[in-house]
Amino acid sequence: FPDAPWLLSFSYGRALQQPVLQAWQGKAENVAAAQRALLKRARLNGAAQRGEYHADMESEGE
């Protein structure tokens, strides 16, 4: 809806949380991995919101 008077978006809460929790597993030694997972998901979700997401972006930087 490009002519909408407001920005339309979708709630990506679960999409942001699940990979982070999976990486962290409640262990202090996994905090850095969880932070990387959060940053990656935030970037991918941002790309999705802008209409720039492609599935091959999932494997970039691994």
N, C-alpha and C positions, 0 to 999 in steps of 0.2 A: 504494500500500500504506500507507494511513494508520495502520494499527496495527502497523507494523514497529517493532522496538526501535531502529532506526537510520535515519538519513536516506539515502534512495536518490537517487542522482544519475547523471548521465551525464558523460563526459569531453568537454568542449568545446574541447580544446586546438587542434585544427585550425581550428575555427570562430573562435577568438580570433586565431590567428596569420595566417591567409590575408589578411584585409582590411588588417591592419597592414602586412604585408610588401608588399602591392600598393600601398598609399599611400606607403610609405617609399622603395622602389626603391633603397635603398642610398645615398640622397642626403641630405646634411646639411640642405638647404633643405626637405626633406619631413618632418623630425622632428615638427614640430607637427601636421601632418596625420595622421601615423601615431599620435601620442598621442591625438588626437581619435577616430580609428578604433578604437583599443583601448578607450577609455572607452565608446564607443557599444556595441561588441560585449559588453563586460563587463556593461553595464546590460541589454542585450537578453537575454543568457544568464541573468542573474539573474532576469529576468522569466519566462523559460522554465522555470527550475528551480522557481519558485513557482507555475507554471501560469497565469501572467498574460500571456504573450506573445501578440501578434496581429501578423499580417504587415504591417499598416499602420504599425506602430511602426518599420519599417525606413526609412521616408521622413521620419519626424519629425525636425526639427532640421536639415534640409538646405537 
